[in-house]
């Protein structure tokens, strides 16, 4: 007897819906990026942190392998359609963020779904965001306190978005989105 695919139509459609919603958010963030960098650059890490959402929501709602990466790629396609000037960055970010989220989940053999596991990937991604922000913002030109604040906010941005994504994912689970998808 053939084994049913874990990526059923229901799973794919759920990933697509999450990808569209989070892709729109990422596209809005990309259009706001120049304004944020020019006016309030210290919050740029929060803007970049929104990119953790597709994988966090999908993994919390569905709790299956590959849904983070798949949802990130769908979000990247939506973001790229809305902000074509960022298309390659959307795809690169999707592969990087989704890949790290999948690696952390794979390290627990896709069996641990407590919040701490999601925050491990958030802190790793926050470190990457802090590095990117440091490159973009020319932190060397800022006072030491401003450099530290900038980097702390850059790490905390993905952590805060992860908390929001977990809440959305839990809400989707309670609403029954993942009911017929359980292992």
C-alpha positions in Angstrom: 0.0 0.0 0.0 1.4 3.4 -0.9 2.2 5.8 2.0 0.3 9.1 2.0 2.4 12.2 1.5 3.0 14.4 4.5 2.6 17.3 2.1 -1.1 16.8 1.3 -3.2 19.3 -0.6 -4.4 20.6 2.8 -0.8 21.1 4.0 0.2 22.8 0.7 -2.9 25.1 0.8 -2.2 26.0 4.4 1.4 26.8 3.6 0.2 28.9 0.7 -2.2 30.9 2.8 0.4 31.6 5.4 2.9 32.4 2.7 0.6 34.9 1.1 -0.2 36.7 4.3 3.4 36.8 5.5 4.7 37.6 2.0 2.5 40.7 1.9 3.9 41.8 5.3 7.5 41.2 4.0 6.7 43.3 0.9 5.4 46.1 3.0 8.5 45.9 5.1 10.7 46.1 2.0 8.9 49.2 0.8 9.4 50.8 4.3 13.0 49.8 4.6 14.5 53.0 2.9 12.2 55.2 5.0 13.2 53.4 8.2 16.9 53.5 7.5 16.7 57.2 6.6 14.5 58.2 9.6 14.7 55.7 12.5 17.5 53.3 11.6 17.6 51.8 15.1 14.4 49.8 14.4 15.7 48.3 11.2 16.2 44.9 13.0 12.5 44.8 13.8 11.6 45.4 10.1 14.0 42.6 9.1 12.7 40.3 11.8 9.3 40.0 10.1 10.9 37.4 7.8 10.8 34.7 10.6 7.0 34.6 10.5 6.3 32.2 7.6 8.2 29.3 9.0 7.2 29.9 12.7 3.5 30.1 11.9 3.7 27.0 9.6 5.7 24.9 12.0 3.5 25.8 15.0 0.3 25.2 13.1 1.2 22.1 11.2 4.1 20.5 13.1 5.5 18.7 10.0 8.8 18.5 8.3 9.5 21.0 5.4 6.6 23.3 6.1 8.9 26.2 7.2 11.0 26.1 4.1 8.0 25.6 1.8 6.1 28.5 3.4 9.1 30.8 3.3 9.5 30.1 -0.4 5.8 30.9 -1.0 6.1 34.1 1.0 9.2 35.0 -1.0 7.3 34.6 -4.3 4.5 36.9 -3.0 7.0 39.4 -1.7 8.9 39.4 -5.0 5.7 40.0 -6.9 4.9 43.0 -4.8 8.4 44.4 -4.5 10.3 43.0 -7.5 13.4 45.1 -6.7 13.9 42.8 -3.6 13.2 39.5 -5.4 16.6 37.9 -5.0 16.8 39.1 -1.3 13.3 37.5 -0.7 14.4 34.2 -2.1 17.8 34.3 -0.3 16.1 35.2 3.0 13.5 32.4 2.5 16.2 29.8 2.0 18.3 31.1 4.9 15.5 31.6 7.4 13.5 28.6 6.4 16.6 26.4 6.2 17.7 27.4 9.8 14.1 26.9 11.1 14.1 23.4 9.5 17.5 22.5 10.8 16.5 23.4 14.4 13.3 21.3 14.0 15.3 18.5 12.4 17.8 18.5 15.3 14.8 17.5 17.5 13.7 15.0 14.9 10.5 17.1 14.4 9.2 15.9 17.8 9.8 18.9 20.0 7.3 21.8 19.6 7.7 23.7 22.8 8.3 27.5 22.4 12.0 27.2 23.5 12.8 25.3 20.3 11.4 28.1 18.2 13.3 30.8 20.1 16.6 29.0 19.4 16.1 29.6 15.7 14.9 33.2 16.5 18.2 33.9 18.4 20.3 32.4 15.6 18.4 34.4 13.0 18.6 37.5 15.3 22.4 37.2 15.2 22.3 37.0 11.4 20.0 40.1 11.3 22.3 41.9 13.7 25.3 41.2 11.3 23.3 42.4 8.3 22.2 45.5 10.1 25.8 46.2 11.2 26.8 46.1 7.5 23.9 48.2 6.2 23.9 50.9 9.0 27.7 51.7 9.3 27.6 51.1 13.0 31.1 52.4 13.4 29.8 56.0 12.9 27.5 55.7 15.9 28.2 56.2 19.6 28.9 52.9 21.5 25.5 53.0 23.3 23.8 53.4 20.0 25.8 50.5 18.5 24.8 48.3 21.4 21.1 49.3 21.2 21.1 48.8 17.5 22.4 45.3 17.8 20.2 44.3 20.7 17.1 45.5 18.8 18.3 43.6 15.8 18.5 40.3 17.8 15.2 41.0 19.6 13.3 41.8 16.4 13.2 38.1 15.3 12.5 37.0 18.8 9.5 39.3 19.1 8.2 38.3 15.7 8.7 34.6 16.7 6.5 35.2 19.8 3.8 36.7 17.5 4.1 33.9 15.0 3.7 31.3 17.7 0.5 33.0 18.9 -0.8 33.0 15.3 0.2 29.4 14.8 -1.5 28.3 18.1 -4.6 30.2 17.0 -4.7 28.3 13.7 -4.3 25.0 15.6 -7.1 25.9 17.9 -9.2 26.8 14.9 -8.7 23.3 13.5 -6.4 24.2 10.6 -4.1 21.3 11.5 -6.8 18.9 12.6 -6.6 16.6 9.6 -2.9 17.0 9.1 -1.7 15.5 12.4 0.9 12.7 12.1 
